[in-house]
Amino acid sequence: MLVTVSYSRHNNLLENVFPWHQETLLFNADKYFEQLIFELNSAVKSIEIECYIFAQDTLGRQIITCLINAAKKGVNVKVIIDGVGSMIWDSEHIKELCHHGINVKVYHPLPWRVSLYQGIRIKKTVLSKFVDLLSNINKRDHRKLYIIDQKTAWSGSLNLCADHLPGTTQTVQNKDWFDCGVRLTGKPVFNLSESFNEVWQTTYRYTPGRKKLPFRTNNNLFRRQLKNIELVKLMKTSKQRIWIISAYLVPSWRIISALKKARLQGVDVKLLISRHSDIIFFPLISTTYYKLLLKFGIEIYECNHHIIHAKTILLDNLLMVGSSNLNHRSFLHDLELDIFLTQQQSIQQMEQKFNQLIAHSDRVDHNRLLSQPWYYQILGKILWWFRYWL
């Protein structure tokens, strides 16, 4: 017999947030990219692409073809890729797009790849390159944002990369990735476009009414602090549940403290992560947190039939979907984008998917920790000391 649990609307921290006109969750990467490509081909005014990994594989080349065809029709196309995540790009790839009138910028190119500094003042001296390397190499653009005609936005955990597609042979142990994407329409899409252009122009301005927007980003230090503080407050003030799906679990002490407080107040706290990861060492460091989290009564589930790449947090009846992981990189270093969803259909979809996933996952207990080989434990503890950069 199924028991239906009623969750109250979330606390008033986000009471006045502007709603999206439409918000559509997609857990199937095939459908996500099929619909995204259809809308890219239908663009009439503008396309704005920002992502960490823009691969030069079959899917990436298909997207590039869409962008070139759009540019030929007079559509204004802008692309931001990350200098590390999209390292496969070289000057020839950028010239190909520029030849068709597509504007491309590389976020924080590696200092020795001078040819990728499109529209950026090139630092020529050895000393300035070294300073640039130290200050920017650990700051990446991890956002996934695709905007068409400033009317429709796509976001979530999906890069422009075929690894997300089911049946991809290059995936870890031939396991399909589990992602969560979202398609959005409504007035706040224009604000997402403004956020894109802030990254494009590297000028970050004060935004009145920022708290009313149904998304959060961390384009500068001030916004990063506000975003992090707000997430901790949302966790601490949750009344009934905090259900987290995290690709890479290396939480800060502030997050751990917030989850502990929520659990002590009787909140249902569950974590779902991967048994295996596309970053092979991550499960080792994640397990170093298990003992402490289990001590607080937090339920941890390891998914063994998917590579978890989604980043979602369900707090009572508020759903966050985006690019942020529960790790130090997202908290301290990378540019991230998280979308707030409040429509009942979205909440119910996430509830069903989460319950479906944990039903086919292994719940972690102390026996799981004891069964771990001793050298795994040592490697995890060594990696733990590097958590600030992970």
C-alpha positions as CSV (number, residue, x, y, z in Angstrom):
1,M,0.0,0.0,0.0
2,L,1.4,3.4,-1.0
3,V,1.4,6.1,1.6
4,T,1.0,9.7,0.2
5,V,2.9,12.3,2.3
6,S,1.8,15.9,2.0
7,Y,4.6,18.4,2.1
8,S,3.9,22.0,3.0
9,R,5.0,24.9,0.9
10,H,8.5,26.1,1.8
11,N,9.3,28.8,4.3
12,N,9.0,32.4,3.4
13,L,12.7,33.0,2.4
14,L,11.5,32.6,-1.2
15,E,7.9,33.6,-0.9
16,N,8.1,36.5,-3.4
17,V,10.1,34.7,-6.1
18,F,8.8,35.4,-9.6
19,P,7.4,32.1,-11.1
20,W,8.3,30.7,-14.5
21,H,5.5,30.6,-17.0
22,Q,6.4,27.0,-17.9
23,E,9.0,24.7,-16.2
24,T,9.5,21.3,-17.7
25,L,11.8,18.7,-16.1
26,L,13.6,16.3,-18.4
27,F,15.5,13.2,-17.1
28,N,16.0,11.7,-20.5
29,A,19.0,13.1,-22.3
30,D,17.8,12.0,-25.7
31,K,14.6,14.0,-25.3
32,Y,16.4,17.0,-23.8
33,F,18.8,17.3,-26.8
34,E,16.2,16.5,-29.4
35,Q,14.0,19.3,-28.2
36,L,16.9,21.7,-27.7
37,I,18.1,21.1,-31.2
38,F,14.6,21.6,-32.6
39,E,14.4,25.0,-30.8
40,L,17.9,26.0,-31.9
41,N,16.9,25.3,-35.5
42,S,13.7,27.4,-34.9
43,A,15.6,30.5,-33.5
44,V,14.9,33.8,-35.3
45,K,16.7,36.5,-33.3
46,S,19.3,35.2,-30.9
47,I,21.0,32.1,-29.4
48,E,23.2,32.3,-26.3
49,I,25.2,29.2,-25.4
50,E,27.2,28.8,-22.2
51,C,28.6,25.5,-20.9
52,Y,31.5,23.9,-19.3
53,I,32.0,21.1,-21.8
54,F,31.2,21.7,-25.5
55,A,32.6,18.5,-27.0
56,Q,33.7,18.0,-30.6
57,D,31.9,14.7,-30.8
58,T,28.8,13.7,-32.8
59,L,26.4,15.7,-30.5
60,G,28.7,18.7,-30.3
61,R,29.1,18.8,-34.1
62,Q,25.4,18.5,-34.5
63,I,24.9,21.5,-32.3
64,I,27.6,23.4,-34.1
65,T,25.8,22.7,-37.4
66,C,22.6,24.2,-35.9
67,L,24.5,27.3,-34.8
68,I,26.1,27.8,-38.2
69,N,22.7,27.4,-39.9
70,A,21.2,29.9,-37.5
71,A,23.9,32.4,-38.1
72,K,23.4,32.1,-41.9
73,K,19.7,33.1,-41.3
74,G,20.8,36.2,-39.5
75,V,20.4,34.9,-35.9
76,N,22.8,36.6,-33.5
77,V,24.8,33.6,-31.9
78,K,27.1,33.9,-28.9
79,V,29.0,31.0,-27.4
80,I,30.9,30.8,-24.1
81,I,33.0,27.7,-23.4
82,D,35.3,27.0,-20.5
83,G,39.0,26.9,-21.1
84,V,39.5,23.7,-19.2
85,G,36.2,21.8,-19.7
86,S,36.3,22.5,-23.4
87,M,40.1,22.1,-23.8
88,I,39.6,20.1,-26.9
89,W,38.8,23.3,-28.7
90,D,41.6,25.0,-30.6
91,S,41.9,28.2,-32.7
92,E,40.8,26.3,-35.8
93,H,37.5,25.4,-34.1
94,I,36.9,28.9,-33.1
95,K,37.8,30.3,-36.5
96,E,35.3,27.9,-38.1
97,L,32.5,29.5,-36.1
98,C,33.8,33.1,-36.4
99,H,33.9,32.6,-40.2
100,H,30.1,32.2,-40.1
101,G,29.6,35.2,-37.9
102,I,29.3,33.4,-34.6
103,N,30.9,35.1,-31.6
104,V,32.9,32.8,-29.4
105,K,34.6,33.5,-26.1
106,V,36.7,31.1,-23.9
107,Y,36.3,31.6,-20.2
108,H,39.7,31.7,-18.5
109,P,41.8,30.0,-21.2
110,L,45.0,28.4,-20.0
111,P,47.7,31.1,-20.1
112,W,49.8,29.3,-22.6
113,R,46.9,29.0,-25.1
114,V,47.2,32.6,-26.3
115,S,45.3,31.9,-29.6
116,L,42.1,31.3,-27.6
117,Y,42.0,34.8,-26.0
118,Q,39.2,36.1,-28.1
119,G,38.3,39.7,-27.0
120,I,40.6,39.4,-24.0
121,R,43.6,41.5,-23.4
122,I,46.5,39.2,-23.9
123,K,49.1,39.1,-21.1
124,K,52.4,38.7,-22.9
125,T,55.1,38.6,-20.2
126,V,56.1,35.4,-18.5
127,L,55.4,36.9,-15.1
128,S,51.9,38.1,-16.0
129,K,51.1,34.7,-17.5
130,F,52.2,33.1,-14.3
131,V,50.0,35.5,-12.2
132,D,47.1,34.8,-14.5
133,L,47.6,31.1,-14.2
134,L,47.5,31.2,-10.4
135,S,44.5,33.5,-10.1
136,N,42.2,32.0,-12.7
137,I,43.2,28.4,-13.4
138,N,41.0,27.1,-10.6
139,K,38.0,29.4,-11.5
140,R,35.9,27.6,-14.1
141,D,32.6,28.4,-15.8
142,H,30.6,25.3,-14.8
143,R,27.2,26.7,-15.9
144,K,25.0,25.0,-18.5
145,L,22.7,27.6,-20.1
146,Y,21.1,27.7,-23.6
147,I,18.8,30.6,-24.4
148,I,16.8,30.9,-27.6
149,D,15.4,34.3,-28.6
150,Q,15.4,35.4,-25.0
151,K,12.1,33.5,-24.6
152,T,13.1,29.9,-23.9
153,A,16.0,28.8,-21.6
154,W,17.5,25.3,-21.1
155,S,19.6,24.5,-18.1
156,G,20.4,21.7,-15.6
157,S,23.4,19.3,-15.5
158,L,23.8,18.6,-19.2
159,N,26.8,19.8,-21.1
160,L,26.9,19.7,-24.9
161,C,28.5,16.2,-24.9
162,A,27.5,12.8,-26.1
163,D,28.5,11.2,-22.8
164,H,25.1,12.2,-21.5
165,L,23.3,10.1,-24.1
166,P,22.2,6.6,-23.2
167,G,24.1,3.8,-24.8
168,T,27.4,5.8,-25.1
169,T,30.2,3.3,-25.0
170,Q,32.7,5.7,-23.5
171,T,30.9,6.0,-20.2
172,V,32.2,4.5,-17.0
173,Q,31.7,0.7,-16.9
174,N,29.2,1.2,-19.8
175,K,26.7,2.7,-17.3
176,D,24.3,5.4,-18.6
177,W,24.5,8.8,-17.0
178,F,21.6,10.1,-15.0
179,D,21.0,13.9,-15.6
180,C,18.3,16.4,-14.8
181,G,17.6,19.2,-17.2
182,V,14.9,21.9,-17.3
183,R,13.2,23.9,-20.0
184,L,11.9,27.3,-18.9
185,T,9.7,30.1,-20.4
186,G,8.5,33.3,-18.9
187,K,9.8,36.8,-18.1
188,P,12.8,35.6,-16.0
189,V,14.4,34.2,-19.1
190,F,15.3,37.8,-20.0
191,N,17.1,38.0,-16.7
192,L,19.0,34.8,-17.5
193,S,20.1,36.4,-20.7
194,E,21.3,39.4,-18.7
195,S,23.3,37.0,-16.5
196,F,24.8,35.4,-19.7
197,N,25.9,38.8,-20.9
198,E,27.5,39.6,-17.6
199,V,29.8,36.6,-18.1
200,W,30.3,37.6,-21.7
201,Q,31.3,41.1,-20.9
202,T,33.0,40.2,-17.6
203,T,31.1,43.0,-15.9
204,Y,29.0,42.1,-12.9
205,R,26.6,44.7,-11.7
206,Y,24.3,45.1,-8.8
207,T,20.8,43.7,-9.6
208,P,17.9,45.2,-7.6
209,G,15.3,42.6,-6.8
210,R,17.8,39.8,-7.2
211,K,16.1,37.8,-4.5
212,K,12.8,37.8,-6.5
213,L,14.4,36.0,-9.5
214,P,13.8,32.2,-9.7
215,F,17.4,31.4,-10.1
216,R,20.7,31.9,-8.4
217,T,24.2,32.5,-9.8
218,N,27.5,33.4,-8.3
219,N,29.1,35.7,-10.9
220,N,31.0,37.7,-8.3
221,L,32.2,37.3,-4.7
222,F,29.2,39.1,-3.3
223,R,26.7,37.0,-5.1
224,R,28.7,33.8,-4.3
225,Q,28.5,34.6,-0.6
226,L,24.7,35.4,-0.8
227,K,24.0,32.2,-2.7
228,N,25.9,30.1,-0.3
229,I,24.4,31.7,2.8
230,E,20.9,31.4,1.3
231,L,21.3,27.6,0.6
232,V,22.5,27.0,4.2
233,K,19.4,29.0,5.5
234,L,17.1,27.0,3.3
235,M,18.5,23.8,4.6
236,K,18.3,24.9,8.2
237,T,14.7,26.1,7.9
238,S,13.4,23.1,6.0
239,K,10.4,21.6,7.9
240,Q,10.0,18.2,6.4
241,R,12.5,17.0,3.8
242,I,15.8,17.6,2.2
243,W,16.4,15.2,-0.7
244,I,19.7,15.6,-2.5
245,I,21.0,14.1,-5.7
246,S,24.7,15.0,-6.0
247,A,27.2,13.9,-8.6
248,Y,30.3,14.9,-6.5
249,L,29.8,14.9,-2.7
250,V,32.5,16.8,-0.9
251,P,30.4,19.2,1.2
252,S,31.7,22.2,3.1
253,W,31.3,22.2,6.9
254,R,28.6,24.8,6.6
255,I,26.5,22.4,4.6
256,I,27.2,19.5,6.9
257,S,26.2,21.7,9.9
258,A,23.0,22.7,8.1
259,L,22.1,19.1,7.3
260,K,22.9,18.1,10.9
261,K,20.6,20.8,12.3
262,A,17.8,19.8,9.9
263,R,18.1,16.2,10.9
264,L,18.1,17.0,14.6
265,Q,14.8,18.9,14.0
266,G,13.3,15.7,12.5
267,V,13.7,16.6,8.8
268,D,13.9,13.7,6.4
269,V,17.4,14.1,5.0
270,K,18.4,11.7,2.1
271,L,21.5,11.8,-0.1
272,L,21.8,9.9,-3.4
273,I,25.2,9.6,-5.1
274,S,27.0,7.3,-7.5
275,R,28.8,4.1,-6.5
276,H,30.9,4.8,-9.6
277,S,31.8,8.2,-11.1
278,D,33.1,9.7,-14.3
279,I,35.8,11.2,-12.1
280,I,37.2,7.9,-10.8
281,F,38.6,9.1,-7.5
282,F,35.5,10.9,-6.3
283,P,33.7,8.0,-4.6
284,L,36.9,7.5,-2.5
285,I,36.7,11.0,-1.0
286,S,32.9,11.0,-0.7
287,T,33.0,7.9,1.5
288,T,35.2,9.8,4.0
289,Y,32.0,11.8,4.9
290,Y,29.8,8.8,5.4
291,K,30.6,8.0,9.0
292,L,29.8,11.5,10.1
293,L,26.6,11.8,8.1
294,L,25.3,8.4,9.2
295,K,26.0,9.5,12.8
296,F,23.5,12.3,12.3
297,G,20.9,9.9,11.0
298,I,21.2,11.0,7.4
299,E,20.2,8.4,4.9
300,I,22.8,7.8,2.1
301,Y,22.1,5.8,-1.0
302,E,24.6,4.7,-3.6
303,C,23.3,4.3,-7.2
304,N,25.0,1.4,-8.9
305,H,23.1,1.3,-12.2
306,H,23.7,4.9,-13.3
307,I,26.5,7.4,-13.3
308,I,24.8,10.2,-11.3
309,H,25.5,13.5,-12.9
310,A,22.3,15.4,-11.9
311,K,22.5,18.2,-9.3
312,T,19.1,18.6,-7.5
313,I,17.9,19.5,-4.1
314,L,14.3,19.1,-3.0
315,L,13.6,21.2,0.1
316,D,10.0,20.6,1.2
317,N,8.1,21.9,-1.9
318,L,11.0,23.9,-3.4
319,L,13.1,22.2,-6.1
320,M,16.6,23.4,-7.1
321,V,18.0,22.1,-10.4
322,G,21.2,23.3,-11.8
323,S,25.0,22.9,-12.2
324,S,26.1,23.2,-8.5
325,N,27.5,20.1,-6.8
326,L,27.8,19.7,-3.1
327,N,31.5,20.2,-3.2
328,H,34.1,22.9,-2.6
329,R,34.5,23.8,-6.3
330,S,30.9,24.9,-6.6
331,F,30.9,26.6,-3.2
332,L,34.1,28.5,-3.6
333,H,35.5,28.6,-7.1
334,D,33.3,27.9,-10.2
335,L,30.6,29.9,-11.8
336,E,27.3,28.1,-11.2
337,L,23.6,28.4,-12.1
338,D,20.7,26.9,-10.1
339,I,17.1,27.2,-11.0
340,F,14.2,27.3,-8.5
341,L,11.1,25.3,-9.5
342,T,7.9,25.5,-7.5
343,Q,5.1,24.2,-9.8
344,Q,3.4,21.1,-8.4
345,Q,4.0,19.0,-11.4
346,S,7.8,19.6,-11.2
347,I,7.8,18.7,-7.5
348,Q,5.8,15.5,-8.1
349,Q,8.0,14.5,-11.0
350,M,11.1,14.9,-8.8
351,E,9.5,13.0,-5.9
352,Q,8.7,10.0,-8.2
353,K,12.1,10.0,-9.8
354,F,13.9,10.2,-6.5
355,N,11.9,7.4,-5.0
356,Q,12.4,5.3,-8.1
357,L,16.2,5.8,-7.9
358,I,16.6,5.0,-4.2
359,A,14.4,1.9,-4.6
360,H,17.1,0.5,-7.0
361,S,20.1,1.8,-5.0
362,D,22.0,0.5,-2.1
363,R,21.5,2.1,1.3
364,V,24.8,2.8,3.0
365,D,25.3,1.5,6.5
366,H,28.3,0.9,8.8
367,N,28.8,-2.6,7.2
368,R,29.4,-0.8,3.9
369,L,32.2,1.2,5.5
370,L,33.8,-1.8,7.1
371,S,33.8,-3.7,3.8
372,Q,35.8,-1.0,2.1
373,P,39.4,-2.1,1.4
374,W,42.0,-0.5,3.7
375,Y,43.9,1.1,0.8
376,Y,40.6,2.8,-0.4
377,Q,40.3,4.3,3.0
378,I,43.8,5.6,3.0
379,L,43.5,7.0,-0.6
380,G,40.2,8.7,0.5
381,K,41.8,10.4,3.5
382,I,44.7,11.6,1.3
383,L,42.3,13.1,-1.2
384,W,40.3,14.7,1.6
385,W,43.2,17.0,2.2
386,F,42.8,18.4,-1.3
387,R,39.0,18.9,-0.9
388,Y,39.4,22.7,-1.3
389,W,40.2,22.2,-5.0
390,L,37.7,19.4,-5.7
